[in-house]
């Protein structure tokens, strides 16, 4: 859970969000058979309003651009979440490959040289105000731009890593508050700027998608702000939407995935009062009508309340130019670290926009359709830093954003990763195949090659099935830094075969502020649609010592073995970036 504390420095206004979980674990730890079928009827979010924005390049930042808002979050969730219910009758599959605990670096040389290694938003930029912790580092890549959104600010970057000079003054200071895209829109989406952002590129449509939540008073209502570009140019106009979340629940930790029939959003829900004392409610799932959003029309939603037994679900996010098979469901996935067995739970979601009541999420009780056995692991709590006894939080209790999906024709794959303790923090990663049939764990591995700790990772596959894994690194002698590793599709199962590449070396350490040991919420690994080979990774690091000192980096590379001669749906070869154009 991410209960929130808001520190409005200018007004000295303090709102504390504290989740009360005592006793909730037992209640949330197991469902009974009698509960099955109670939550299976879908409902909808309330569409408050929608419109089309002016060109984003022409929106002048408001005075709130320099608003001194700082955010910190607690992240706890009941430890009993994702407990399979009594009477559960789904499919339980067995591992298809033996787990490998990788205790040494890969045998291959380091990854190919980075094509981009650029400073992102953060303390390293002159005049940049750190608007909160943790930074929620996310980004998306399209044919011409990379968009990085960090907590409450976003910025456009050219493909060479330089920040786009929006005002043509020659200065590298053209970041914008997240709510700038809703400027003139009205409502909570314009007035609030609360972060938890996601930015993705919808490759099948040639559109950009950006979202963040808009928080009302503690007791609600709260909102989800959605925007879809009207063309492939993210500096042009956007179709803007504001939705009210049901039952006044706090729609925390939103994660977005693109699928042909909808934009899929998962959240952790809380019931809060106006003093921001919150209690766990469980996972919520909303699907937004993608085709109507692309057209700028009224866009319906389908919503499920999965209840307190589940949390931190990730929606599968489509990569590449090949859609899933016709009639394929969408997928939601969550990790479960049990007392005796560990699983990946998978929900199949079918939406029916003509008759929404026919839509289904999981089985009849909204429980997962499949539970995939994985090698047992221990959750990791904190990682060491040099010069202090204060460790950094790992968010080991959940899968890390994204859950990239690919249809290779002869098989479908979903890649996943999260942090485990072995005994130091390391990156556990998975590849699931045949998610639409009987899902199997094709391979798994734990990358922990030495005594240094690795956490807060992100993973993706290129068009040939090669994988890249990025993460933070720290220890009692290594300051929080950023590294990458990877593997080729035909490498030995369960191993990252490339030696590590150091993206940036940190210095100093992060001091907890008021006992807050938060690092990031997530990092992001994306694939460039121009060639379907180039990985783009964004993550945080530190250079100095203090409480609010995070910096971010944007790195890009591709494997020499990736073939970039795919013919995309517009008829141009992926390697010919100059041929890409959108109306």
CORFEN-V949826 format. One line per field, one symbol per residue. burial: I if it has 16 or more other ideal C-beta (glycine too) atoms within 10 Angstrom, else O. A space follows every 50 residues. Layout:
burial = ???
This chain:
burial = IIIIIIIOOOOOOOOOIOIOIOOIIOOIOOIOOOIIOOIIOIOOIOIIOI OOIOOIOOIOOOOOOOIOIIIIIIIOIIOIIIIIIOOIOIOOIOIIOOII OIOOIIOOOOIOOIIIIIOIIIIIIOOIIIIIIIIIIIIIIIIIIIIIII IIIIIIIOIOIOIIOIOOOOOIOOIIIIIIIIIOIOIIIIOIIIIIIIII IIIIIIIIIIIIIIIIOIOIIIIIIIIIIIOIIIIIIIIIIIIIIIOOII IIIIIIIIIOIIIIIIIIIIIIOOOIIIIIIIIIIIIIIIOIIIOIOOII IIIIIIIIIIIIIIIIIIIIIIOIOOOIIIIIIIIIIOOOOIIIIIIIIO IOIOOIOOIIIIIOIIIIIIIIOIIOIOIIOIIIIIOOOOIIIIIIIIII IIIIIIIOOOOIIIIIIIIIIIOIIIIIIIIIIOIOOOIIIIIIIIIIIO OIIIIIIIIIIIIIIIIIIIIIIIIOOIIIIIIIIIIIIOIOIIIIIIII IOIIOIOIIIIIOOOIIIIIIIIIIIIIIIIIIIIIIIIIIIIOIOOIII IIIIIIIIIOOIOIOIOIOOOIOIOOOOOIOIO
